[in-house]
């Protein structure tokens, strides 16, 4: 281990301690044995010596009184009596009644030693890849982007991945792996922004409320694929109308066509048929699927992290194998030649600059899919890595795999789209269910159902693959929520099983609303709303990490964690070019929201709550801090107990960075800082 830290120390020789004017003097240190409930001694550097407050006065007022000088002999004797490691300068004050000592920066964050780690390095890779691989990459968005953007789409997509998605992925990985904590406690890097952690928690809960339906629908399709006659390829079902058709050819000049069996099955699932009596009628197949999805997720969530990592490893390999088999069979089935492949990358409206520009904007928008649904999930997954794991290399592996899978999904989507319009009708003209899931469950369902050989088998494989991907997304989002709660609140750690069961059942109950016709209407709008919140929160995270925490500190911490040099050019790209892509992505998302529908009351209320939590917490935090406004802001912006949780890693971190920990006293008028 010493050789690892020695190499890191050489790599970090250029990372010097910043002046006190540049670095807000607020950090909290833990005792080496991490016994957070015992009072430790507080020292203040003054005129080359140390001063200590008397321990006989436990009132906050004693911090503002003159301190008595502590000579070397007294300090040494005091340290020996309290069994303090000589490598640390420890500081903790007595708790103030009625306040949380952790919230008021009076004691260190207490690490959950039972949170667990991945059993293998590859588990983080498989978990992140499974999280980013879902039904969204099989939607119509990449297909239309390729149709209108053509060959110009791919370069912009790759640039957006490298200059937008990967930087945010690295920042989330850094926060999680360095702090070994969830999406609330990781904001110890800048406590003033801790309210964002609670906003993220609420955002993930909103995403989980409807995501059970996203996983239940492919489960329903996979279950129906085992029937002798595939239901969406037949008109002999109870839900079919007298005008139901199974036509494979049609007249393109016709304005309206009889509804195809595939369309009627999808209407039956999402309750958009005219036979639905009222808005709150429940789709019973979807409800059964939701219950099954959440029970499966609960069974996995009750296991240890090492087991969950093995689960993701197996699921990801199975999904990759299925998708590869489907893709190769699809290429052979339609006899895709080189000329057709080249035509896929020619802009359909070559003379339309606005069409090409729309494809380019969509490419930037699509790069957010690398981070998966919800927010902070990459941060949570990285928090289970070992501290010196080379997560940067894993980031590039995850990104490369996602780009490859997305490219294969775009080709598959284009094949399914052309096949549907060649045999059934024009999407959005003859058939338009005004739902974001229609492309996947109309075009792909008809494509695999029309196979001449083993249609049931290929339908089952495809929708099982989608189901496994969405189940993985639910498990990871639930892990983010639960880990955030257990890391932040120590008293909940002894009740992990009960809280996991209660929260899962609560999410399953809330999901019932989205099993109704009215719920499906909101389900069509919420994903774009969540993406908008995702972008705004990521933008604030970027500013917090690379600007407020500081470029040098961020770079040095990253180098220490990875044990290798990080190019300053990479940091420059993250600080300056990534924000530009944020602005473009936010504009594109706002365009989608305006094009689709006006936000409903439910969406407006949920978004107002999400955006109100962070500033409300900032105001609360500043009000709870004493001193002038300048000192309050310094205290709230400065890192709180920001160091590795492992004692050995922390000791070497303090040695390499050349700084000892500092503490701000809640009852004092000035910030108390100790420099090495």
TORRO-304861 format. One record per residue (C-alpha): x, z, y. Coordinates in Angstrom, 3 decimals. Each point is the difference from the previous one (the first is absolute). Last residue first. Layout:
N
X,Z,Y .
...
This chain:
676
0.139,8.926,22.119 .
-2.759,0.077,2.511 .
-2.636,2.685,0.229 .
-2.930,-0.522,2.260 .
-2.593,2.346,1.459 .
-2.513,-1.730,2.219 .
-0.866,2.016,3.073 .
-2.949,2.141,1.065 .
-0.300,1.797,-3.278 .
-3.069,0.906,-2.035 .
-0.160,-3.139,-2.166 .
3.710,0.000,-0.710 .
1.555,-3.411,-0.457 .
2.521,-0.177,-2.814 .
3.133,-1.967,-0.704 .
1.722,-1.016,-3.222 .
3.675,-0.698,-0.184 .
1.423,-3.336,0.969 .
2.992,-2.010,-1.170 .
-2.019,-2.675,-1.784 .
2.311,0.180,-2.982 .
0.028,3.781,-0.343 .
-3.732,0.362,0.643 .
-0.765,-2.688,-2.572 .
2.470,1.493,-2.465 .
-1.809,3.318,0.129 .
-3.410,-1.683,-0.172 .
0.868,-2.045,-3.042 .
1.228,3.131,-1.760 .
-3.093,2.038,0.950 .
-2.513,-2.706,-0.959 .
-2.706,-0.333,2.640 .
1.873,-2.657,1.950 .
-0.153,0.560,3.764 .
-2.565,0.007,2.788 .
-0.996,3.633,0.518 .
-1.909,-0.959,3.138 .
1.206,-3.116,1.747 .
-0.289,-0.083,3.821 .
-3.038,-1.538,1.692 .
-2.035,3.224,0.134 .
2.864,2.130,1.323 .
1.050,-2.547,2.576 .
-3.619,-0.457,1.097 .
-0.426,3.743,0.456 .
3.273,0.260,1.880 .
-1.080,-2.710,2.456 .
-3.459,1.526,0.388 .
1.546,3.350,0.854 .
0.035,2.761,-2.541 .
-2.195,0.948,-2.943 .
-1.345,-2.243,-2.774 .
-3.564,0.320,-1.283 .
-1.319,-2.204,2.816 .
2.456,-2.763,-0.907 .
-1.106,0.072,-3.620 .
-3.692,-0.038,0.848 .
0.421,-2.956,2.340 .
1.967,-1.890,-2.646 .
-2.588,0.900,-2.647 .
-2.767,-1.480,2.125 .
2.112,-3.113,0.576 .
0.360,-0.530,-3.799 .
-3.564,0.869,-1.025 .
-1.787,-2.265,2.495 .
1.129,-3.314,-1.525 .
-1.419,0.801,-3.428 .
-3.219,1.484,1.398 .
-0.579,-3.000,2.239 .
0.597,-2.327,-2.942 .
-2.543,1.753,-2.189 .
-2.607,0.041,2.762 .
0.427,-3.694,0.805 .
-0.134,-1.002,-3.675 .
-3.192,1.944,-0.659 .
-1.627,-1.289,3.200 .
0.666,-3.582,-1.048 .
2.921,-2.108,1.164 .
-0.977,-3.513,1.111 .
0.327,-2.475,-2.803 .
2.344,-2.563,-1.505 .
1.692,-1.827,2.875 .
0.526,3.071,2.161 .
1.513,1.945,-2.874 .
2.213,-2.920,-1.018 .
1.233,-0.433,3.580 .
0.756,3.713,0.264 .
2.096,-0.335,-3.149 .
1.937,-2.929,1.487 .
0.683,1.879,3.224 .
1.229,3.017,-1.986 .
2.271,-2.234,-2.062 .
1.510,-1.642,3.083 .
0.667,3.358,1.664 .
1.592,1.398,-3.124 .
2.155,-3.083,-0.330 .
1.448,0.721,3.434 .
0.583,3.643,-0.984 .
2.157,-1.210,-2.937 .
2.327,-1.986,2.238 .
1.353,2.867,2.124 .
0.600,3.227,-1.914 .
-0.018,-1.332,-3.558 .
2.186,-2.979,0.858 .
2.492,2.241,1.795 .
0.108,2.375,-2.985 .
0.881,-2.929,-2.225 .
2.716,-1.083,2.450 .
1.439,3.510,-0.080 .
0.823,-0.639,-3.644 .
-0.679,2.884,-2.359 .
3.095,1.426,-1.681 .
-0.367,1.667,-3.371 .
-0.946,3.340,-1.552 .
-3.714,-0.786,0.052 .
-1.075,3.350,1.461 .
3.028,0.368,2.257 .
-0.341,-3.549,1.258 .
-3.693,0.481,0.770 .
0.697,3.238,1.840 .
2.723,-1.717,2.027 .
-2.220,-2.941,0.909 .
-2.923,2.185,1.024 .
2.252,2.302,2.000 .
1.675,-2.912,1.747 .
-3.248,-1.845,0.789 .
-1.861,3.002,1.297 .
-2.741,2.379,-1.102 .
-2.005,-1.364,2.916 .
1.093,-3.642,-0.312 .
0.546,-0.934,-3.642 .
-2.242,2.490,-1.781 .
-2.772,0.659,2.515 .
-0.242,-3.569,1.245 .
-0.255,-1.351,-3.539 .
-2.567,2.632,-0.964 .
-2.109,-0.938,3.028 .
0.007,-3.634,-1.143 .
-0.841,1.029,-3.559 .
-2.993,1.960,1.289 .
-1.264,-3.025,1.945 .
0.472,-2.380,-2.916 .
-1.720,2.193,-2.588 .
-2.870,0.697,2.378 .
-0.568,-3.759,0.256 .
0.353,-0.361,-3.764 .
-2.666,2.667,-0.493 .
-2.383,-1.946,2.232 .
0.726,-3.197,-1.928 .
-0.801,1.788,-3.279 .
-3.155,1.621,1.488 .
-1.949,-3.174,0.771 .
-1.167,-1.334,-3.372 .
-0.438,3.497,-1.413 .
-2.393,0.718,2.838 .
-2.358,-2.657,-1.347 .
0.555,1.251,-3.546 .
-1.129,3.453,1.127 .
-3.278,-1.362,1.296 .
-0.701,-1.629,-3.379 .
0.854,3.230,-1.791 .
3.075,0.792,-2.104 .
1.846,0.821,3.212 .
-2.092,3.149,0.378 .
0.971,1.080,-3.521 .
3.653,0.035,1.084 .
-0.579,3.303,1.796 .
-0.724,1.664,-3.341 .
3.117,-1.452,-1.634 .
2.084,1.161,2.949 .
-1.408,3.522,-0.382 .
0.610,-0.033,-3.752 .
3.622,-0.931,0.618 .
0.381,2.689,2.664 .
-1.408,2.715,-2.275 .
2.099,-1.018,-3.010 .
3.218,-0.153,1.999 .
-0.821,3.293,1.746 .
-0.587,1.743,-3.316 .
3.185,-1.378,-1.553 .
2.212,0.797,2.985 .
-1.186,3.567,0.533 .
3.366,1.810,0.116 .
1.292,-2.527,2.537 .
-2.887,0.544,2.400 .
1.488,3.099,1.636 .
3.126,-1.936,0.975 .
-1.842,-2.344,2.333 .
2.045,-2.964,1.211 .
1.489,-1.194,-3.283 .
-3.211,0.550,-1.952 .
-2.185,-1.804,2.531 .
2.296,-2.997,0.434 .
0.510,-0.256,-3.754 .
-3.763,-0.079,-0.562 .
-0.664,-2.738,2.549 .
2.957,-2.169,-0.984 .
-0.704,0.453,-3.718 .
-3.590,-1.087,0.611 .
1.300,-3.177,1.629 .
2.310,-0.609,-2.953 .
-2.765,0.531,-2.561 .
-2.378,-2.293,1.874 .
2.611,-2.754,0.300 .
0.813,0.251,-3.726 .
-3.687,-0.436,-0.803 .
-0.034,-3.066,2.262 .
2.880,-1.600,-1.912 .
-1.473,0.914,-3.396 .
-3.337,-1.541,0.993 .
1.602,-3.228,1.213 .
1.877,-0.362,-3.309 .
-3.177,0.733,-1.943 .
-1.703,-2.697,2.064 .
2.568,-2.594,-1.019 .
0.309,0.975,-3.653 .
-3.757,0.143,-0.605 .
-0.599,-3.352,1.655 .
2.819,-1.523,-2.044 .
-1.417,1.314,-3.276 .
-3.578,-0.929,0.769 .
1.027,-3.562,0.890 .
1.815,-0.449,-3.334 .
0.478,-3.774,0.162 .
-2.135,-2.296,2.153 .
0.622,2.043,3.123 .
-3.065,0.064,2.233 .
-0.217,3.788,0.089 .
3.605,0.195,1.223 .
-0.719,-2.162,3.041 .
-3.519,1.327,0.608 .
1.192,3.606,0.208 .
3.004,-1.034,2.091 .
-2.101,-1.821,2.594 .
-2.987,2.333,0.197 .
1.362,3.487,-0.552 .
3.270,-0.425,1.896 .
-1.462,-2.042,2.848 .
-3.046,2.250,0.383 .
1.940,3.238,0.534 .
0.085,-0.266,3.813 .
-3.789,-0.229,0.210 .
-2.071,-2.431,1.989 .
-1.759,-1.286,-3.142 .
0.663,-3.609,0.975 .
-0.919,-2.777,-2.383 .
-0.708,-3.571,1.081 .
2.081,0.321,3.138 .
2.293,3.044,-0.219 .
1.351,-1.306,-3.333 .
-0.829,-3.622,-0.628 .
-1.724,-0.595,-3.288 .
0.141,0.504,-3.780 .
2.268,-2.562,-1.683 .
2.704,-1.291,2.389 .
-0.439,2.885,2.460 .
0.567,2.557,-2.754 .
3.013,-1.816,-1.461 .
1.607,-0.399,3.431 .
-0.352,3.726,0.722 .
1.228,1.066,-3.441 .
3.104,-2.196,0.308 .
0.671,1.272,3.537 .
-0.404,3.575,-1.204 .
2.450,-0.534,-2.855 .
2.570,-1.458,2.410 .
-0.573,2.904,2.393 .
0.249,2.529,-2.868 .
3.350,-1.471,-1.082 .
1.279,0.321,3.579 .
-1.311,3.566,0.245 .
1.701,0.899,-3.280 .
3.330,-1.381,1.228 .
-0.341,1.701,3.386 .
-0.880,3.298,-1.692 .
2.982,-0.198,-2.333 .
2.363,-0.687,2.885 .
-1.428,2.866,2.034 .
0.211,2.483,-2.880 .
3.585,-1.029,-0.740 .
0.943,0.171,3.686 .
-1.469,3.475,0.275 .
1.780,1.071,-3.189 .
3.308,-0.921,1.631 .
-0.893,2.098,3.032 .
-1.166,2.839,-2.254 .
3.510,0.622,-1.268 .
-0.815,3.395,-1.523 .
1.988,2.762,1.680 .
-2.913,2.441,0.361 .
-1.645,-0.586,-3.365 .
-3.248,-1.835,0.456 .
-3.329,1.859,0.016 .
-0.261,-0.171,3.795 .
0.291,-3.788,-0.291 .
-3.467,-0.204,-1.581 .
-1.481,2.053,2.833 .
1.626,-2.097,2.719 .
-1.111,-3.194,-1.747 .
-3.527,1.406,0.040 .
0.106,0.748,3.709 .
-2.973,-2.188,0.800 .
-3.004,-1.431,-1.838 .
0.334,-3.210,-1.969 .
3.423,-1.422,-0.914 .
3.185,-0.007,2.056 .
0.860,-3.577,-1.037 .
-3.481,-0.997,1.145 .
1.082,0.328,3.640 .
1.801,-3.348,-0.326 .
-3.366,-1.720,-0.193 .
-0.685,0.432,3.724 .
3.214,-1.752,0.921 .
-0.923,-2.902,-2.275 .
-3.491,-0.029,1.508 .
1.479,-0.619,3.436 .
1.935,-2.951,-1.395 .
-3.094,-1.470,-1.623 .
-1.920,0.357,3.249 .
2.815,-1.792,1.840 .
-0.257,-2.890,-2.455 .
-3.743,-0.246,0.650 .
0.466,0.334,3.772 .
2.534,-2.831,0.004 .
-2.513,-2.338,-1.603 .
1.548,-3.397,-0.773 .
0.991,0.988,-3.547 .
-3.428,1.390,-0.789 .
0.448,0.487,-3.759 .
3.561,1.233,0.477 .
2.161,-1.292,-2.862 .
1.227,2.716,-2.339 .
-2.571,-0.528,-2.746 .
0.770,-3.712,0.098 .
3.477,0.747,-1.370 .
-1.506,1.661,-3.087 .
-2.364,-2.918,-0.495 .
2.933,-2.417,0.097 .
2.025,2.163,-2.411 .
-2.651,0.078,-2.707 .
-2.473,2.772,-0.861 .
-1.510,-0.796,-3.366 .
-3.169,2.026,0.657 .
0.332,1.968,-3.240 .
3.823,0.015,-0.083 .
0.325,1.613,3.419 .
-2.779,2.449,-0.858 .
1.648,0.931,-3.299 .
3.238,0.756,1.834 .
-1.791,2.091,2.618 .
-2.107,1.893,-2.535 .
3.013,0.872,-2.165 .
2.010,1.117,3.032 .
-2.928,2.049,1.270 .
-0.486,1.745,-3.333 .
3.703,0.835,-0.377 .
0.221,1.301,3.561 .
-3.108,2.131,-0.449 .
1.303,1.503,-3.261 .
3.397,0.753,1.546 .
-1.689,1.665,2.968 .
-2.281,2.106,-2.185 .
2.902,1.230,-2.156 .
2.192,1.016,2.938 .
-2.940,1.417,1.918 .
-0.811,2.251,-2.967 .
3.653,1.021,-0.348 .
-0.024,1.073,3.647 .
-3.240,1.917,-0.548 .
1.662,1.850,-2.892 .
2.948,1.044,2.172 .
-2.395,1.008,2.770 .
-1.762,2.448,-2.304 .
-3.517,-0.631,-1.265 .
-3.269,1.003,1.677 .
0.075,-3.204,2.048 .
-0.175,-2.160,-3.144 .
-3.226,1.516,-1.349 .
-1.492,0.001,3.491 .
0.674,-3.731,0.385 .
-1.786,-0.731,-3.263 .
-2.958,2.113,1.117 .
-0.008,-1.762,3.364 .
-0.085,-3.472,-1.551 .
-2.715,0.868,-2.532 .
-2.262,1.459,2.670 .
0.532,-3.053,2.203 .
-0.786,-2.359,-2.889 .
-3.239,1.782,-0.762 .
-0.959,-0.232,3.686 .
0.928,-3.686,0.108 .
-2.224,-0.779,-2.995 .
-2.780,2.094,1.561 .
-0.075,-1.802,3.324 .
-1.845,2.586,2.063 .
-2.921,-0.741,2.330 .
0.761,1.159,3.519 .
-0.855,-3.145,1.936 .
-3.468,-0.592,-1.431 .
-1.858,-2.029,-2.617 .
2.884,-2.202,-1.262 .
-1.641,-3.178,-1.294 .
1.541,-2.145,2.767 .
3.446,0.179,-1.587 .
2.816,1.735,1.869 .
0.274,2.922,-2.416 .
3.806,-0.009,-0.491 .
-0.169,-0.492,-3.782 .
-3.111,-2.177,-0.102 .
1.331,-2.194,2.777 .
3.197,-0.505,-2.015 .
-2.062,-0.989,-3.032 .
-2.048,-2.383,2.138 .
3.102,-1.742,1.324 .
1.429,-0.578,-3.476 .
-3.367,-1.274,-1.216 .
0.013,-2.593,2.777 .
-2.546,0.133,2.771 .
-1.820,-3.335,0.468 .
1.690,-2.069,2.667 .
-0.495,-0.418,3.719 .
1.250,-2.574,2.506 .
0.529,-2.708,-2.616 .
2.713,-2.493,0.951 .
2.435,1.487,-2.527 .
-2.302,-0.961,-2.854 .
0.627,2.322,-2.924 .
1.886,0.290,-3.275 .
0.530,2.917,-2.395 .
-3.598,1.207,0.178 .
-0.932,3.369,-1.492 .
-3.064,0.468,2.162 .
-2.365,2.825,0.890 .
-3.150,-1.143,1.800 .
-2.277,2.190,-2.131 .
2.091,3.041,1.033 .
2.513,1.783,-2.212 .
0.027,3.811,-0.095 .
-1.418,0.315,-3.525 .
2.584,-2.360,-1.472 .
-0.361,-3.437,-1.568 .
1.620,-1.920,2.879 .
3.471,-0.074,-1.590 .
3.601,-0.245,1.221 .
-0.085,3.304,1.897 .
-1.152,1.826,-3.133 .
2.840,-1.229,-2.262 .
-1.629,-0.845,-3.315 .
1.429,1.915,-2.953 .
0.424,3.034,2.172 .
3.546,1.311,0.458 .
0.138,-1.326,3.580 .
-2.708,2.445,1.056 .
2.430,2.932,-0.275 .
2.682,-1.847,1.992 .
-2.509,-0.881,2.726 .
-1.172,3.604,0.238 .
3.599,1.277,0.141 .
0.716,-2.576,2.720 .
-2.883,1.552,2.025 .
0.996,3.638,-0.595 .
3.429,-0.168,1.650 .
-1.279,-1.194,3.390 .
-2.961,2.360,-0.431 .
2.344,2.981,-0.366 .
1.741,-1.173,3.154 .
-2.989,0.948,2.142 .
0.581,3.707,0.560 .
3.690,-0.360,-0.814 .
0.590,-1.958,3.216 .
-1.814,2.624,2.049 .
2.057,2.723,-1.692 .
3.167,-1.974,0.717 .
-0.887,-0.227,3.696 .
-0.790,3.727,0.116 .
3.443,0.853,-1.365 .
1.583,-2.525,2.342 .
-1.685,1.682,2.956 .
1.270,3.357,-1.304 .
3.535,-1.377,-0.118 .
-0.458,-1.469,3.457 .
-0.682,3.540,1.194 .
3.597,0.761,-0.913 .
1.136,-2.099,2.913 .
1.104,2.978,2.105 .
1.961,1.276,-2.996 .
2.591,-2.816,0.188 .
2.127,-0.172,-3.195 .
-2.263,2.701,-1.392 .
-2.361,-2.942,-0.346 .
0.846,-0.096,-3.713 .
-2.277,3.022,-0.456 .
-3.109,-2.111,0.537 .
0.769,-3.117,-2.080 .
1.487,1.850,-2.925 .
3.317,1.718,-0.557 .
3.481,-0.609,-1.365 .
1.277,-0.134,3.613 .
2.610,-2.703,-0.537 .
-1.972,-1.904,-2.652 .
-3.301,-0.035,1.872 .
1.255,-0.733,3.493 .
2.534,-2.574,-1.201 .
-2.485,-1.806,-2.232 .
-2.496,-0.213,2.851 .
2.685,-1.396,2.288 .
1.175,-2.468,-2.657 .
-3.526,-1.311,-0.624 .
-0.554,-0.314,3.741 .
3.194,-2.051,0.255 .
-0.957,-2.096,-3.077 .
-3.467,-0.910,1.288 .
0.972,-1.155,3.510 .
3.216,-1.966,0.355 .
0.632,-0.969,-3.615 .
-3.602,-0.499,-1.109 .
-0.979,-1.658,3.279 .
2.913,-2.411,-0.336 .
-1.071,-0.826,-3.563 .
-3.583,-0.690,1.110 .
1.182,-2.108,2.928 .
2.171,-2.080,-2.324 .
-2.909,-0.429,-2.465 .
-2.707,-1.032,2.478 .
1.755,-2.954,1.581 .
-0.264,-1.904,-3.291 .
-3.763,0.027,0.242 .
-1.470,2.097,2.766 .
-3.601,-1.157,-0.387 .
-0.298,-0.122,-3.793 .
2.685,2.635,-0.601 .
-1.695,2.474,2.322 .
-3.331,-0.931,-1.557 .
1.322,0.961,-3.432 .
1.800,3.103,1.266 .
-3.259,1.346,1.519 .
-2.312,-1.053,-2.857 .
0.767,3.065,-2.078 .
2.305,0.182,-3.018 .
2.640,1.970,1.932 .
-2.708,2.526,0.952 .
-1.003,0.579,-3.624 .
3.052,2.127,-0.602 .
3.778,0.056,-0.255 .
1.425,2.148,2.809 .
-0.627,3.278,-1.837 .
1.245,-1.397,-3.299 .
3.247,-1.030,1.687 .
0.398,3.410,1.624 .
-0.571,1.844,-3.297 .
2.260,-2.366,-1.952 .
2.884,0.391,2.442 .
-0.386,3.775,0.241 .
-0.065,0.231,-3.804 .
3.194,-2.087,-0.261 .
2.192,2.963,0.886 .
-1.225,1.935,-3.024 .
-1.815,3.306,-0.643 .
-1.469,-0.057,3.480 .
0.093,3.404,1.657 .
-2.136,3.143,-0.042 .
-2.084,1.985,2.498 .
0.981,3.282,-1.695 .
2.640,1.071,2.532 .
-2.462,-0.243,2.872 .
2.284,0.296,3.035 .
-0.674,2.688,2.555 .
0.255,-1.337,3.530 .
2.184,2.312,1.994 .
-1.167,2.992,2.031 .
-0.978,0.715,3.559 .
-0.858,-3.588,1.042 .
-3.438,0.988,1.353 .
-1.784,-2.022,-2.694 .
2.093,1.520,-2.788 .
-0.675,3.503,1.240 .
-3.731,-0.655,0.112 .
-1.645,1.931,2.791 .
-2.325,3.028,0.167 .
2.726,2.594,0.128 .
3.370,-1.318,1.020 .
2.472,-0.208,-2.840 .
3.390,1.690,0.310 .
2.744,-2.351,0.977 .
2.208,-2.123,-2.195 .
3.563,-1.156,0.417 .
2.834,-0.869,-2.293 .
3.482,-1.167,0.878 .
1.148,-1.571,-3.228 .
3.298,-0.594,-1.786 .
0.673,3.736,-0.229 .
-2.916,0.427,-2.379 .
-2.088,2.995,0.980 .
-0.200,2.947,-2.366 .
-1.794,2.211,2.535 .
2.552,2.804,-0.151 .
2.854,-2.477,0.043 .
-1.377,-1.781,3.046 .
-0.394,3.235,1.898 .
3.539,1.098,-0.829 .
1.409,-3.311,1.191 .
-2.032,0.065,3.197 .
1.030,3.555,0.732 .
3.685,-0.755,-0.543 .
-0.130,-3.190,2.077 .
-1.606,1.655,2.991 .
-3.679,-0.109,0.807 .
-0.834,0.056,3.680 .
-3.265,1.603,0.937 .
-2.840,-2.238,1.027 .
-1.896,0.266,3.272 .
-3.786,-0.044,-0.445 .
-1.988,-3.236,-0.386 .
0.153,0.119,-3.781 .
-1.221,3.582,-0.018 .
-3.417,-1.068,1.209 .
-0.910,-1.529,-3.365 .
-0.373,3.557,-1.321 .
2.026,1.014,-3.047 .
2.290,2.339,1.915 .
2.335,1.894,-2.310 .
1.738,-3.175,-1.086 .
2.028,-0.269,3.157 .
0.511,-3.542,1.160 .
3.307,-1.577,-0.873 .
2.702,-1.536,2.118 .
2.892,-2.150,-1.169 .
3.220,-0.808,1.788 .
1.495,-2.913,1.949 .
-1.853,0.749,3.191 .
-3.357,0.203,-1.730 .
-1.015,-1.357,-3.389 .
-3.231,1.557,-1.108 .
-0.457,1.669,-3.327 .
-3.206,0.851,-1.800 .
0.149,2.142,-3.104 .
-2.260,-0.453,-2.980 .
-3.351,1.563,-0.789 .
-1.121,-0.500,-3.584 .
-2.954,-2.198,-0.930 .
1.880,-3.259,-0.078 .
2.305,0.766,-2.903 .
1.611,-3.427,-0.069 .
3.138,1.350,-1.765 .
2.207,-1.708,2.536 .
-2.053,1.215,2.907 .
-1.869,-2.766,1.727 .
0.810,-1.517,3.342 .
-2.230,-1.064,2.839 .
0.717,-2.765,2.452 .
-0.494,-0.232,3.745 .
2.703,-0.874,2.452 .
-1.335,-3.343,1.245 .
2.830,-2.452,-0.521 .
1.160,-2.110,2.925 .
0.725,2.801,2.479 .
1.399,2.148,-2.820 .
2.672,-2.553,-0.563 .
-0.077,-2.010,-3.227 .
1.992,0.964,-3.088 .
2.039,-2.856,-1.287 .
-0.987,-2.626,-2.561 .
3.138,-2.135,-0.232 .
1.368,1.947,-2.953 .
-3.220,-0.622,-1.878 .
1.369,-2.338,-2.659 .
2.884,2.366,-0.637 .
-2.420,2.898,-0.380 .
-2.150,-1.985,-2.386 .
2.991,-0.624,-2.217 .
0.779,3.688,-0.019 .
-3.647,0.786,-0.699 .
0.066,-2.142,-3.107 .
3.363,1.382,-1.071 .
-1.333,3.516,0.428 .
-2.835,-0.774,-2.380 .
